[in-house]
Amino acid sequence: MDELLGQLSRKWEEFESLPFPANFRSREPDGECMVMMDADLAGCISSAMKGRLDDRRSAILHSRIARLRVILSLIREDENASNYFTLLHETAMLAAEIDDARRA
């Protein structure tokens, strides 16, 4: 578990160093507000770094990961946004893996 937490911490630091893609502040691929996607996942990731998520946050984390997976295929043409949201997705998946292990 310590190794996974270390990986999550490194990914989170890398993610936090990236600026949110400015052109996605108002863009809503497939009707999805990407600002809210970012905020929801960042909150869940940050909480998972501190301990086990409550059921509500765990459900949000898993549903937003699935939704972002779909959206990533729709934004491939924008390299900056694709890189940003791919790293967010990878970081969120690692947070979910850690939280799932804590629940087992």
Backbone atoms as SQL, in Angstrom:
CREATE TABLE atoms (id INTEGER PRIMARY KEY, chain TEXT, resi INTEGER, resn TEXT, atom TEXT, x REAL, y REAL, z REAL);
INSERT INTO atoms VALUES
  (1, 'A', 1, 'MET', 'N', 0.833, -1.195, 0.000),
  (2, 'A', 1, 'MET', 'CA', 0.000, 0.000, 0.000),
  (3, 'A', 1, 'MET', 'C', 0.874, 1.254, 0.000),
  (4, 'A', 2, 'ASP', 'N', 1.986, 1.226, 0.739),
  (5, 'A', 2, 'ASP', 'CA', 2.862, 2.400, 0.801),
  (6, 'A', 2, 'ASP', 'C', 3.397, 2.776, -0.576),
  (7, 'A', 3, 'GLU', 'N', 3.710, 1.747, -1.381),
  (8, 'A', 3, 'GLU', 'CA', 4.216, 2.010, -2.737),
  (9, 'A', 3, 'GLU', 'C', 3.148, 2.699, -3.587),
  (10, 'A', 4, 'LEU', 'N', 1.911, 2.225, -3.487),
  (11, 'A', 4, 'LEU', 'CA', 0.815, 2.843, -4.245),
  (12, 'A', 4, 'LEU', 'C', 0.575, 4.279, -3.787),
  (13, 'A', 5, 'LEU', 'N', 0.633, 4.505, -2.483),
  (14, 'A', 5, 'LEU', 'CA', 0.462, 5.868, -1.971),
  (15, 'A', 5, 'LEU', 'C', 1.582, 6.785, -2.458),
  (16, 'A', 6, 'GLY', 'N', 2.783, 6.257, -2.542),
  (17, 'A', 6, 'GLY', 'CA', 3.907, 7.032, -3.079),
  (18, 'A', 6, 'GLY', 'C', 3.689, 7.378, -4.537),
  (19, 'A', 7, 'GLN', 'N', 3.195, 6.412, -5.310),
  (20, 'A', 7, 'GLN', 'CA', 2.893, 6.658, -6.725),
  (21, 'A', 7, 'GLN', 'C', 1.804, 7.721, -6.857),
  (22, 'A', 8, 'LEU', 'N', 0.783, 7.608, -6.012),
  (23, 'A', 8, 'LEU', 'CA', -0.304, 8.583, -6.049),
  (24, 'A', 8, 'LEU', 'C', 0.217, 9.975, -5.708),
  (25, 'A', 9, 'SER', 'N', 1.046, 10.070, -4.715),
  (26, 'A', 9, 'SER', 'CA', 1.603, 11.359, -4.314),
  (27, 'A', 9, 'SER', 'C', 2.410, 11.983, -5.454),
  (28, 'A', 10, 'ARG', 'N', 3.214, 11.179, -6.137),
  (29, 'A', 10, 'ARG', 'CA', 4.021, 11.698, -7.250),
  (30, 'A', 10, 'ARG', 'C', 3.141, 12.142, -8.416),
  (31, 'A', 11, 'LYS', 'N', 2.130, 11.326, -8.740),
  (32, 'A', 11, 'LYS', 'CA', 1.216, 11.698, -9.826),
  (33, 'A', 11, 'LYS', 'C', 0.451, 12.967, -9.475),
  (34, 'A', 12, 'TRP', 'N', 0.029, 13.084, -8.231),
  (35, 'A', 12, 'TRP', 'CA', -0.724, 14.255, -7.788),
  (36, 'A', 12, 'TRP', 'C', 0.138, 15.513, -7.910),
  (37, 'A', 13, 'GLU', 'N', 1.398, 15.416, -7.497),
  (38, 'A', 13, 'GLU', 'CA', 2.310, 16.552, -7.622),
  (39, 'A', 13, 'GLU', 'C', 2.482, 16.947, -9.085),
  (40, 'A', 14, 'GLU', 'N', 2.650, 15.954, -9.939),
  (41, 'A', 14, 'GLU', 'CA', 2.794, 16.222, -11.372),
  (42, 'A', 14, 'GLU', 'C', 1.527, 16.892, -11.910),
  (43, 'A', 15, 'PHE', 'N', 0.380, 16.364, -11.508),
  (44, 'A', 15, 'PHE', 'CA', -0.884, 16.926, -11.975),
  (45, 'A', 15, 'PHE', 'C', -1.067, 18.362, -11.496),
  (46, 'A', 16, 'GLU', 'N', -0.775, 18.613, -10.230),
  (47, 'A', 16, 'GLU', 'CA', -0.953, 19.953, -9.672),
  (48, 'A', 16, 'GLU', 'C', -0.079, 21.005, -10.344),
  (49, 'A', 17, 'SER', 'N', 0.998, 20.568, -10.980),
  (50, 'A', 17, 'SER', 'CA', 1.893, 21.525, -11.643),
  (51, 'A', 17, 'SER', 'C', 1.358, 21.965, -13.008),
  (52, 'A', 18, 'LEU', 'N', 0.342, 21.284, -13.509),
  (53, 'A', 18, 'LEU', 'CA', -0.208, 21.623, -14.817),
  (54, 'A', 18, 'LEU', 'C', -1.335, 22.650, -14.688),
  (55, 'A', 19, 'PRO', 'N', -1.343, 23.621, -15.577),
  (56, 'A', 19, 'PRO', 'CA', -2.466, 24.570, -15.562),
  (57, 'A', 19, 'PRO', 'C', -3.696, 23.936, -16.222),
  (58, 'A', 20, 'PHE', 'N', -4.868, 24.287, -15.725),
  (59, 'A', 20, 'PHE', 'CA', -6.100, 23.822, -16.347),
  (60, 'A', 20, 'PHE', 'C', -6.160, 24.400, -17.760),
  (61, 'A', 21, 'PRO', 'N', -6.505, 23.575, -18.749),
  (62, 'A', 21, 'PRO', 'CA', -6.571, 24.062, -20.136),
  (63, 'A', 21, 'PRO', 'C', -7.619, 25.176, -20.271),
  (64, 'A', 22, 'ALA', 'N', -7.160, 26.374, -20.548),
  (65, 'A', 22, 'ALA', 'CA', -8.029, 27.559, -20.560),
  (66, 'A', 22, 'ALA', 'C', -9.214, 27.408, -21.506),
  (67, 'A', 23, 'ASN', 'N', -9.004, 26.773, -22.649),
  (68, 'A', 23, 'ASN', 'CA', -10.099, 26.644, -23.612),
  (69, 'A', 23, 'ASN', 'C', -11.154, 25.632, -23.172),
  (70, 'A', 24, 'PHE', 'N', -10.931, 24.966, -22.057),
  (71, 'A', 24, 'PHE', 'CA', -11.927, 24.013, -21.553),
  (72, 'A', 24, 'PHE', 'C', -12.723, 24.586, -20.378),
  (73, 'A', 25, 'ARG', 'N', -12.516, 25.847, -20.071),
  (74, 'A', 25, 'ARG', 'CA', -13.321, 26.474, -19.014),
  (75, 'A', 25, 'ARG', 'C', -14.781, 26.589, -19.436),
  (76, 'A', 26, 'SER', 'N', -15.000, 26.748, -20.725),
  (77, 'A', 26, 'SER', 'CA', -16.380, 26.860, -21.215),
  (78, 'A', 26, 'SER', 'C', -16.750, 25.734, -22.176),
  (79, 'A', 27, 'ARG', 'N', -15.803, 24.914, -22.540),
  (80, 'A', 27, 'ARG', 'CA', -16.076, 23.808, -23.456),
  (81, 'A', 27, 'ARG', 'C', -16.673, 22.641, -22.675),
  (82, 'A', 28, 'GLU', 'N', -17.709, 22.024, -23.238),
  (83, 'A', 28, 'GLU', 'CA', -18.382, 20.907, -22.572),
  (84, 'A', 28, 'GLU', 'C', -18.519, 19.729, -23.527),
  (85, 'A', 29, 'PRO', 'N', -17.453, 18.941, -23.669),
  (86, 'A', 29, 'PRO', 'CA', -17.540, 17.791, -24.567),
  (87, 'A', 29, 'PRO', 'C', -18.600, 16.801, -24.079),
  (88, 'A', 30, 'ASP', 'N', -19.439, 16.394, -24.987),
  (89, 'A', 30, 'ASP', 'CA', -20.529, 15.462, -24.685),
  (90, 'A', 30, 'ASP', 'C', -21.399, 15.973, -23.534),
  (91, 'A', 31, 'GLY', 'N', -21.504, 17.312, -23.435),
  (92, 'A', 31, 'GLY', 'CA', -22.350, 17.930, -22.412),
  (93, 'A', 31, 'GLY', 'C', -21.753, 17.947, -21.016),
  (94, 'A', 32, 'GLU', 'N', -20.486, 17.630, -20.891),
  (95, 'A', 32, 'GLU', 'CA', -19.840, 17.527, -19.579),
  (96, 'A', 32, 'GLU', 'C', -19.041, 18.788, -19.262),
  (97, 'A', 33, 'CYS', 'N', -19.332, 19.407, -18.135),
  (98, 'A', 33, 'CYS', 'CA', -18.565, 20.569, -17.666),
  (99, 'A', 33, 'CYS', 'C', -17.215, 20.054, -17.148),
  (100, 'A', 34, 'MET', 'N', -16.156, 20.431, -17.848),
  (101, 'A', 34, 'MET', 'CA', -14.840, 19.912, -17.498),
  (102, 'A', 34, 'MET', 'C', -14.279, 20.573, -16.239),
  (103, 'A', 35, 'VAL', 'N', -14.746, 21.755, -15.911),
  (104, 'A', 35, 'VAL', 'CA', -14.337, 22.391, -14.652),
  (105, 'A', 35, 'VAL', 'C', -14.866, 21.569, -13.478),
  (106, 'A', 36, 'MET', 'N', -16.112, 21.136, -13.566),
  (107, 'A', 36, 'MET', 'CA', -16.682, 20.302, -12.503),
  (108, 'A', 36, 'MET', 'C', -16.039, 18.915, -12.474),
  (109, 'A', 37, 'MET', 'N', -15.731, 18.378, -13.647),
  (110, 'A', 37, 'MET', 'CA', -15.039, 17.086, -13.710),
  (111, 'A', 37, 'MET', 'C', -13.722, 17.188, -12.952),
  (112, 'A', 38, 'ASP', 'N', -12.976, 18.242, -13.235),
  (113, 'A', 38, 'ASP', 'CA', -11.693, 18.474, -12.587),
  (114, 'A', 38, 'ASP', 'C', -11.872, 18.622, -11.079),
  (115, 'A', 39, 'ALA', 'N', -12.823, 19.437, -10.674),
  (116, 'A', 39, 'ALA', 'CA', -13.045, 19.687, -9.246),
  (117, 'A', 39, 'ALA', 'C', -13.495, 18.426, -8.509),
  (118, 'A', 40, 'ASP', 'N', -14.415, 17.687, -9.108),
  (119, 'A', 40, 'ASP', 'CA', -14.897, 16.453, -8.467),
  (120, 'A', 40, 'ASP', 'C', -13.771, 15.456, -8.267),
  (121, 'A', 41, 'LEU', 'N', -13.011, 15.213, -9.336),
  (122, 'A', 41, 'LEU', 'CA', -11.941, 14.221, -9.231),
  (123, 'A', 41, 'LEU', 'C', -10.814, 14.705, -8.324),
  (124, 'A', 42, 'ALA', 'N', -10.466, 15.973, -8.407),
  (125, 'A', 42, 'ALA', 'CA', -9.400, 16.490, -7.545),
  (126, 'A', 42, 'ALA', 'C', -9.779, 16.355, -6.076),
  (127, 'A', 43, 'GLY', 'N', -11.031, 16.640, -5.755),
  (128, 'A', 43, 'GLY', 'CA', -11.482, 16.493, -4.372),
  (129, 'A', 43, 'GLY', 'C', -11.410, 15.057, -3.892),
  (130, 'A', 44, 'CYS', 'N', -11.810, 14.131, -4.750),
  (131, 'A', 44, 'CYS', 'CA', -11.768, 12.713, -4.382),
  (132, 'A', 44, 'CYS', 'C', -10.328, 12.218, -4.235),
  (133, 'A', 45, 'ILE', 'N', -9.467, 12.637, -5.164),
  (134, 'A', 45, 'ILE', 'CA', -8.061, 12.222, -5.113),
  (135, 'A', 45, 'ILE', 'C', -7.411, 12.750, -3.839),
  (136, 'A', 46, 'SER', 'N', -7.621, 14.018, -3.567),
  (137, 'A', 46, 'SER', 'CA', -7.055, 14.639, -2.368),
  (138, 'A', 46, 'SER', 'C', -7.530, 13.922, -1.107),
  (139, 'A', 47, 'SER', 'N', -8.801, 13.587, -1.057),
  (140, 'A', 47, 'SER', 'CA', -9.349, 12.875, 0.105),
  (141, 'A', 47, 'SER', 'C', -8.783, 11.470, 0.207),
  (142, 'A', 48, 'ALA', 'N', -8.612, 10.794, -0.918),
  (143, 'A', 48, 'ALA', 'CA', -8.072, 9.428, -0.913),
  (144, 'A', 48, 'ALA', 'C', -6.626, 9.398, -0.427),
  (145, 'A', 49, 'MET', 'N', -5.918, 10.486, -0.628),
  (146, 'A', 49, 'MET', 'CA', -4.543, 10.547, -0.143),
  (147, 'A', 49, 'MET', 'C', -4.492, 10.590, 1.386),
  (148, 'A', 50, 'LYS', 'N', -5.592, 11.017, 1.995),
  (149, 'A', 50, 'LYS', 'CA', -5.644, 11.166, 3.451),
  (150, 'A', 50, 'LYS', 'C', -6.239, 9.948, 4.153),
  (151, 'A', 51, 'GLY', 'N', -6.983, 9.129, 3.413),
  (152, 'A', 51, 'GLY', 'CA', -7.606, 7.967, 4.030),
  (153, 'A', 51, 'GLY', 'C', -8.739, 7.428, 3.182),
  (154, 'A', 52, 'ARG', 'N', -9.437, 6.472, 3.753),
  (155, 'A', 52, 'ARG', 'CA', -10.532, 5.815, 3.041),
  (156, 'A', 52, 'ARG', 'C', -11.650, 6.810, 2.737),
  (157, 'A', 53, 'LEU', 'N', -12.176, 6.734, 1.514),
  (158, 'A', 53, 'LEU', 'CA', -13.279, 7.608, 1.116),
  (159, 'A', 53, 'LEU', 'C', -14.585, 7.114, 1.707),
  (160, 'A', 54, 'ASP', 'N', -15.487, 8.041, 1.995),
  (161, 'A', 54, 'ASP', 'CA', -16.821, 7.617, 2.396),
  (162, 'A', 54, 'ASP', 'C', -17.536, 7.092, 1.145),
  (163, 'A', 55, 'ASP', 'N', -18.674, 6.459, 1.341),
  (164, 'A', 55, 'ASP', 'CA', -19.373, 5.818, 0.224),
  (165, 'A', 55, 'ASP', 'C', -19.730, 6.813, -0.876),
  (166, 'A', 56, 'ARG', 'N', -20.138, 8.013, -0.496),
  (167, 'A', 56, 'ARG', 'CA', -20.523, 9.030, -1.477),
  (168, 'A', 56, 'ARG', 'C', -19.343, 9.422, -2.358),
  (169, 'A', 57, 'ARG', 'N', -18.219, 9.735, -1.740),
  (170, 'A', 57, 'ARG', 'CA', -17.027, 10.125, -2.518),
  (171, 'A', 57, 'ARG', 'C', -16.514, 8.967, -3.366),
  (172, 'A', 58, 'SER', 'N', -16.582, 7.763, -2.841),
  (173, 'A', 58, 'SER', 'CA', -16.149, 6.604, -3.611),
  (174, 'A', 58, 'SER', 'C', -17.004, 6.445, -4.872),
  (175, 'A', 59, 'ALA', 'N', -18.296, 6.621, -4.722),
  (176, 'A', 59, 'ALA', 'CA', -19.204, 6.511, -5.875),
  (177, 'A', 59, 'ALA', 'C', -18.922, 7.623, -6.881),
  (178, 'A', 60, 'ILE', 'N', -18.672, 8.834, -6.401),
  (179, 'A', 60, 'ILE', 'CA', -18.343, 9.946, -7.297),
  (180, 'A', 60, 'ILE', 'C', -17.054, 9.638, -8.047),
  (181, 'A', 61, 'LEU', 'N', -16.044, 9.187, -7.321),
  (182, 'A', 61, 'LEU', 'CA', -14.753, 8.878, -7.930),
  (183, 'A', 61, 'LEU', 'C', -14.924, 7.867, -9.063),
  (184, 'A', 62, 'HIS', 'N', -15.604, 6.781, -8.796),
  (185, 'A', 62, 'HIS', 'CA', -15.757, 5.741, -9.811),
  (186, 'A', 62, 'HIS', 'C', -16.606, 6.208, -10.996),
  (187, 'A', 63, 'SER', 'N', -17.657, 6.949, -10.736),
  (188, 'A', 63, 'SER', 'CA', -18.509, 7.394, -11.845),
  (189, 'A', 63, 'SER', 'C', -17.800, 8.444, -12.701),
  (190, 'A', 64, 'ARG', 'N', -17.027, 9.320, -12.076),
  (191, 'A', 64, 'ARG', 'CA', -16.313, 10.351, -12.838),
  (192, 'A', 64, 'ARG', 'C', -15.165, 9.747, -13.637),
  (193, 'A', 65, 'ILE', 'N', -14.511, 8.720, -13.101),
  (194, 'A', 65, 'ILE', 'CA', -13.468, 8.022, -13.860),
  (195, 'A', 65, 'ILE', 'C', -14.067, 7.433, -15.136),
  (196, 'A', 66, 'ALA', 'N', -15.197, 6.768, -15.003),
  (197, 'A', 66, 'ALA', 'CA', -15.846, 6.151, -16.166),
  (198, 'A', 66, 'ALA', 'C', -16.255, 7.213, -17.180),
  (199, 'A', 67, 'ARG', 'N', -16.787, 8.302, -16.702),
  (200, 'A', 67, 'ARG', 'CA', -17.230, 9.379, -17.601),
  (201, 'A', 67, 'ARG', 'C', -16.042, 10.024, -18.303),
  (202, 'A', 68, 'LEU', 'N', -14.953, 10.256, -17.577),
  (203, 'A', 68, 'LEU', 'CA', -13.769, 10.867, -18.175),
  (204, 'A', 68, 'LEU', 'C', -13.149, 9.944, -19.213),
  (205, 'A', 69, 'ARG', 'N', -13.206, 8.645, -18.990),
  (206, 'A', 69, 'ARG', 'CA', -12.683, 7.684, -19.962),
  (207, 'A', 69, 'ARG', 'C', -13.359, 7.897, -21.320),
  (208, 'A', 70, 'VAL', 'N', -14.652, 8.122, -21.319),
  (209, 'A', 70, 'VAL', 'CA', -15.408, 8.369, -22.553),
  (210, 'A', 70, 'VAL', 'C', -14.981, 9.702, -23.172),
  (211, 'A', 71, 'ILE', 'N', -14.863, 10.716, -22.352),
  (212, 'A', 71, 'ILE', 'CA', -14.552, 12.057, -22.844),
  (213, 'A', 71, 'ILE', 'C', -13.147, 12.141, -23.427),
  (214, 'A', 72, 'LEU', 'N', -12.206, 11.387, -22.874),
  (215, 'A', 72, 'LEU', 'CA', -10.837, 11.429, -23.395),
  (216, 'A', 72, 'LEU', 'C', -10.791, 11.131, -24.893),
  (217, 'A', 73, 'SER', 'N', -11.620, 10.232, -25.345),
  (218, 'A', 73, 'SER', 'CA', -11.630, 9.909, -26.778),
  (219, 'A', 73, 'SER', 'C', -12.186, 11.057, -27.619),
  (220, 'A', 74, 'LEU', 'N', -12.935, 11.942, -26.998),
  (221, 'A', 74, 'LEU', 'CA', -13.549, 13.064, -27.717),
  (222, 'A', 74, 'LEU', 'C', -12.657, 14.296, -27.785),
  (223, 'A', 75, 'ILE', 'N', -11.607, 14.337, -26.977),
  (224, 'A', 75, 'ILE', 'CA', -10.771, 15.541, -26.912),
  (225, 'A', 75, 'ILE', 'C', -9.337, 15.282, -27.379),
  (226, 'A', 76, 'ARG', 'N', -9.119, 14.182, -28.056),
  (227, 'A', 76, 'ARG', 'CA', -7.761, 13.823, -28.492),
  (228, 'A', 76, 'ARG', 'C', -7.089, 14.891, -29.344),
  (229, 'A', 77, 'GLU', 'N', -7.887, 15.648, -30.113),
  (230, 'A', 77, 'GLU', 'CA', -7.312, 16.626, -31.029),
  (231, 'A', 77, 'GLU', 'C', -6.639, 17.793, -30.308),
  (232, 'A', 78, 'ASP', 'N', -6.971, 18.002, -29.058),
  (233, 'A', 78, 'ASP', 'CA', -6.370, 19.076, -28.271),
  (234, 'A', 78, 'ASP', 'C', -5.300, 18.458, -27.370),
  (235, 'A', 79, 'GLU', 'N', -4.052, 18.544, -27.796),
  (236, 'A', 79, 'GLU', 'CA', -2.962, 17.862, -27.093),
  (237, 'A', 79, 'GLU', 'C', -2.824, 18.320, -25.642),
  (238, 'A', 80, 'ASN', 'N', -2.917, 19.606, -25.411),
  (239, 'A', 80, 'ASN', 'CA', -2.781, 20.147, -24.065),
  (240, 'A', 80, 'ASN', 'C', -3.871, 19.596, -23.141),
  (241, 'A', 81, 'ALA', 'N', -5.113, 19.695, -23.590),
  (242, 'A', 81, 'ALA', 'CA', -6.227, 19.200, -22.773),
  (243, 'A', 81, 'ALA', 'C', -6.155, 17.687, -22.623),
  (244, 'A', 82, 'SER', 'N', -5.796, 17.015, -23.686),
  (245, 'A', 82, 'SER', 'CA', -5.694, 15.557, -23.630),
  (246, 'A', 82, 'SER', 'C', -4.650, 15.125, -22.597),
  (247, 'A', 83, 'ASN', 'N', -3.503, 15.791, -22.597),
  (248, 'A', 83, 'ASN', 'CA', -2.458, 15.466, -21.614),
  (249, 'A', 83, 'ASN', 'C', -2.936, 15.740, -20.192),
  (250, 'A', 84, 'TYR', 'N', -3.580, 16.871, -19.991),
  (251, 'A', 84, 'TYR', 'CA', -4.060, 17.256, -18.669),
  (252, 'A', 84, 'TYR', 'C', -5.088, 16.244, -18.151),
  (253, 'A', 85, 'PHE', 'N', -6.104, 15.970, -18.956),
  (254, 'A', 85, 'PHE', 'CA', -7.172, 15.097, -18.492),
  (255, 'A', 85, 'PHE', 'C', -6.758, 13.621, -18.468),
  (256, 'A', 86, 'THR', 'N', -5.785, 13.242, -19.288),
  (257, 'A', 86, 'THR', 'CA', -5.256, 11.878, -19.201),
  (258, 'A', 86, 'THR', 'C', -4.533, 11.691, -17.871),
  (259, 'A', 87, 'LEU', 'N', -3.730, 12.667, -17.477),
  (260, 'A', 87, 'LEU', 'CA', -3.041, 12.574, -16.189),
  (261, 'A', 87, 'LEU', 'C', -4.049, 12.592, -15.035),
  (262, 'A', 88, 'LEU', 'N', -5.082, 13.410, -15.142),
  (263, 'A', 88, 'LEU', 'CA', -6.132, 13.416, -14.126),
  (264, 'A', 88, 'LEU', 'C', -6.788, 12.038, -14.040),
  (265, 'A', 89, 'HIS', 'N', -7.076, 11.440, -15.181),
  (266, 'A', 89, 'HIS', 'CA', -7.703, 10.117, -15.227),
  (267, 'A', 89, 'HIS', 'C', -6.791, 9.062, -14.587),
  (268, 'A', 90, 'GLU', 'N', -5.523, 9.074, -14.955),
  (269, 'A', 90, 'GLU', 'CA', -4.564, 8.110, -14.392),
  (270, 'A', 90, 'GLU', 'C', -4.447, 8.270, -12.879),
  (271, 'A', 91, 'THR', 'N', -4.406, 9.507, -12.423),
  (272, 'A', 91, 'THR', 'CA', -4.283, 9.779, -10.988),
  (273, 'A', 91, 'THR', 'C', -5.541, 9.326, -10.255),
  (274, 'A', 92, 'ALA', 'N', -6.684, 9.591, -10.850),
  (275, 'A', 92, 'ALA', 'CA', -7.953, 9.174, -10.241),
  (276, 'A', 92, 'ALA', 'C', -8.063, 7.647, -10.193),
  (277, 'A', 93, 'MET', 'N', -7.608, 6.971, -11.240),
  (278, 'A', 93, 'MET', 'CA', -7.665, 5.503, -11.241),
  (279, 'A', 93, 'MET', 'C', -6.773, 4.932, -10.139),
  (280, 'A', 94, 'LEU', 'N', -5.627, 5.538, -9.924),
  (281, 'A', 94, 'LEU', 'CA', -4.737, 5.089, -8.850),
  (282, 'A', 94, 'LEU', 'C', -5.378, 5.339, -7.486),
  (283, 'A', 95, 'ALA', 'N', -6.026, 6.486, -7.326),
  (284, 'A', 95, 'ALA', 'CA', -6.737, 6.774, -6.067),
  (285, 'A', 95, 'ALA', 'C', -7.849, 5.757, -5.834),
  (286, 'A', 96, 'ALA', 'N', -8.554, 5.379, -6.895),
  (287, 'A', 96, 'ALA', 'CA', -9.624, 4.386, -6.778),
  (288, 'A', 96, 'ALA', 'C', -9.052, 3.019, -6.403),
  (289, 'A', 97, 'GLU', 'N', -7.923, 2.670, -6.987),
  (290, 'A', 97, 'GLU', 'CA', -7.280, 1.390, -6.652),
  (291, 'A', 97, 'GLU', 'C', -6.918, 1.344, -5.174),
  (292, 'A', 98, 'ILE', 'N', -6.374, 2.435, -4.680),
  (293, 'A', 98, 'ILE', 'CA', -6.007, 2.513, -3.262),
  (294, 'A', 98, 'ILE', 'C', -7.253, 2.438, -2.384),
  (295, 'A', 99, 'ASP', 'N', -8.274, 3.196, -2.748),
  (296, 'A', 99, 'ASP', 'CA', -9.486, 3.188, -1.938),
  (297, 'A', 99, 'ASP', 'C', -10.151, 1.819, -1.963),
  (298, 'A', 100, 'ASP', 'N', -10.172, 1.169, -3.100),
  (299, 'A', 100, 'ASP', 'CA', -10.756, -0.172, -3.201),
  (300, 'A', 100, 'ASP', 'C', -9.987, -1.165, -2.308),
  (301, 'A', 101, 'ALA', 'N', -8.662, -1.023, -2.272),
  (302, 'A', 101, 'ALA', 'CA', -7.862, -1.907, -1.427),
  (303, 'A', 101, 'ALA', 'C', -8.166, -1.657, 0.056),
  (304, 'A', 102, 'ARG', 'N', -8.402, -0.424, 0.408),
  (305, 'A', 102, 'ARG', 'CA', -8.735, -0.099, 1.801),
  (306, 'A', 102, 'ARG', 'C', -10.096, -0.673, 2.190),
  (307, 'A', 103, 'ARG', 'N', -10.978, -0.806, 1.231),
  (308, 'A', 103, 'ARG', 'CA', -12.322, -1.318, 1.494),
  (309, 'A', 103, 'ARG', 'C', -12.356, -2.848, 1.570),
  (310, 'A', 104, 'ALA', 'N', -11.350, -3.474, 1.009),
  (311, 'A', 104, 'ALA', 'CA', -11.337, -4.959, 0.952),
  (312, 'A', 104, 'ALA', 'C', -11.102, -5.583, 2.301);
